[in-house]
Amino acid sequence: MGLFMHRLKTYLPGISLASVLAVIAWKLGRALPIVGAPVFGILLGMTVAFWRRPDGFTVGIRFSSKQLLQYAIILLGFEMNLFRVLEVGQQTLVLMAFTLTVTFATAYIAGRILRLDGVVTTLIGVGTAICGGSAIAATAPVIGAADEEVAQSISTIFLFNVIAAFAFPFIGHVVGMNDHSFGVWAGTAINDTSSVVAAGYSYSQVAGDLAVIVKLTRTLAIIPVALALAFLVRRRNDGIQGEAFKLSAVFPWFVIGFLAASVITTFSGLPLSLTSGLGDAGKFMIVVAMAAIGLNTHVGKLIKSGGKPLLFGLVCSVVLAMTSLGAQAVLGI
């Protein structure tokens, strides 16, 4: 009990600070969903970071930006009904596989050409290809990303989320897309759920419903991507250090938690109110983690290195959008 109280006192100041900022960001995100609470969390954290804070906040803030982030990803799994995912996935699985492959290849090539940091390249590439901030949040602990790298990637993704929410419906109407085609396009080519919702439902109810289901299906790509990155990062590091590769030392167990939560939601018969509540709790914890990341971010460094990530994000976003449209035409989806 004494050890527990000591740890609580050590962690509580930093967690409390990040949580207070997260509550404000959550309310702002509800008011402006196209921006989203995670972005507000980072911005508020970065603003408060200008003021010098006591060292007693450091441990809790670090915990919030690392371990708490992993617990949040597990809770997001309660929003995934695998039967619903499989139903849509049968129609769009080939399309998703193709768009993911092309986007990852583009990210690799563009990152090399721009000589962008490998961690930032990976985070923005995964965020663009899969599901924006959630994918970045899941990938960051696997590849050991620093808080500044996460903040930079989230900020880049946010910009193109906002652009997509307005540009996609406009383009869809200009080219005369039907509700089904637009819903599939929005679900496969817009990376953050908030922008998928904004774009889809501004087009039509049918397009919005389909776009959200496709987007949730696409989110499951987090699992194989996180496992592959864990394997590659550990193998690279062990090659440098001359040690034997051990999967257990790097395996992202929180991804298994995410999958287990999805299985529970699918087969347990738990009420929707409970699973939705757990999913919302996960989303709020992500906002807490983003606020903590903002608290550990130096704005000057972020601005100084901001040009290349934005260009990189633009290239990846445009290629993903065009690939999705082209693949739909070829596959007849």
C-alpha angles and dihedrals in degrees: 000000000000091000091048093052091047092052090045092054090047096050101032101078095054095041090048093051092049091045094052090052089046092055090054091045091048092055092046090049091054090051093046106025093169088069096038135209096268092060091047088049092056093045093050091047091050090049094051090045089071088074119073112246131195117269089243090079095058101082095049093046091051090049091050094051095047120022097024089054091058093050088051092056090054091054091051087066090072089073093060118092104189095204090057090046093051092048092057094032092063088064100039106026095101091046092051093046091051095047092046092050094048093045094050091048090049091049091052095048096041091047091054093047093049092041089229121173110274096232094051090045090054095046096048091042093052092042092053096043100044123018116322118236095009092056091047090049091051095045099044098074091043094059096032096246118186119237092250091054091051092048091049092050094046090049092052093048090048093057094055091042090060093045092049094050090061102029100049098059090045092051091043092056093043093055093038100242117180122232095263096050093046093048091052091045094050092045094051101036107036110075108204124061094226092057092043089055093046094049097039099049094041085061097046142310091256093049091047095050092050094043092055093049092048090048093052090049090051089053090069088071085079088080102059092034093053091047092049093049091048090054094046096046094048093045091050093049093046090049090055094045095040094238129135117259115255116187092196090061094061105021108132098231092182088069088061087050089053091052092045090053089052091051091049091051092049101047109021099071092226114168116267090237090062098045091044090049091052090048091051090049088055091050091051091049089053088055089051089051092048090051089052090049089051090051089057095046126102108215094204093060091045093055093043093059098033102104102071096045090053092051090045092050091049093053093048093046095049093046091049093050094047093044092052092051093046094047092050090054093048096044094041094231 
